[in-house]
Amino acid sequence: MQNDIWFKAIGHCKPEEYDLATFFLMEAGVGALEELETSNAERTDFCFYSESQEFRDGIIARFPQYHFVAENEKAKDWDRWWRDRATPVHVSEKIWVRPPWVEFTPPEKNAVLLVLEAKSAFGTGDHATTALISGMMESLDFQNKIVLDIGTGTGILSMIADKLGARKVIGTEIDPLALPCIVENFKQNQCGNSRAVFGFLSAFSDSASFDIIVCNMIRTEFWPMRKDVERMLSKGGHFLLTGQLTAEKDYILHWFQECGFQVVRENTRDEWWCVDAVYTGKVR
C-alpha cells in the first residue's frame, strides 16, 4: 500500500435496502460507510475507504448488487474526519448513545445515555435492528433479573439491561478483538464487570438459567443456537430477538410454535423484524 493513498469504493442501492447493505458490508469487514448526497430519490449513494486495495477489490467483487466503482483518493486523517461528524444517536424513546468526545445531555427525563465507541466491534445504536430491540427492552421489567446477551459486540444491549436494573448481565462473544472494547465500554459507563464470556453457548453448564435473553443476529448465525436458548431460558422468561429479515420471520415463528414460545409483541423497521416471546414450556 502507498501511505498517501486511500482505496475508495462508491456504490448505491435502493433507499429501503441501505440498512441491509450497511449490515452486510460491516459484517464483511468494512469499517464504516459514508452516505453521499444525491439528487436521485430512487437510490442511496454511499462509499467506503480501505488502506488495502486487495480488500476493497474483494468487497467490490463480493457485492456486485451495490454497483461499486473503484477510485483512489489522497489520504486524509480519517479518524479526525469521522470524529468531526459524529453525533449522538437517539436509539429509542429513552435510550441515547454518544461518542466519548461529544458532549450531550438528553432532553428526556429518566433517559439512558451510553458513551460508546464501536472500534472493532459491531453495535453503536444507529442500526435499525438495535433500535428495534432497544425499544422493546426499555418497556420490559429488568429489575433483579439475570440476563444473557448473545453476541454482545460492543456490549450495548448488555449495558442497556444493566442501566434498566438487571441484577446480573452476561454477554457472549466469539470475536476476540471485541473483548477489550466491551471491557472499556462497561468501565466508561459505570456498568461494573462486563462478565463477557468468550465462546459459544455450549460453554454454559446445563444448570445455567436466565430470566431474559437478548440477541441481535441474522437468522443464519443465530439458528444453530436455538436449542441452547430453549435450555437456558427459564419458564416464563422473555426472549428478545432482532436482526431478522421480515421475509424470514416465519422460520422463527414456526420454531416458537414447536417449542413452546408465545409471541408477546413484534415490530418492524424497513426490512427488519424484532420479536419478544415468552417461554411457556407448552408445546402446541
Helices and strands as residue ranges (DSSP letters): E 5-13, G 15-17, H 18-27, E 34-36, E 44-50, H 53-62, G 64-66, E 69-74, H 78-85, E 89-90, E 95-98, E 112-115, H 128-137, E 146-150, H 156-163, E 168-173, H 178-188, E 196-198, G 201-203, E 210-216, H 219-222, G 223-225, H 226-232, E 233-245, G 246-248, H 249-259, E 261-269, E 272-279
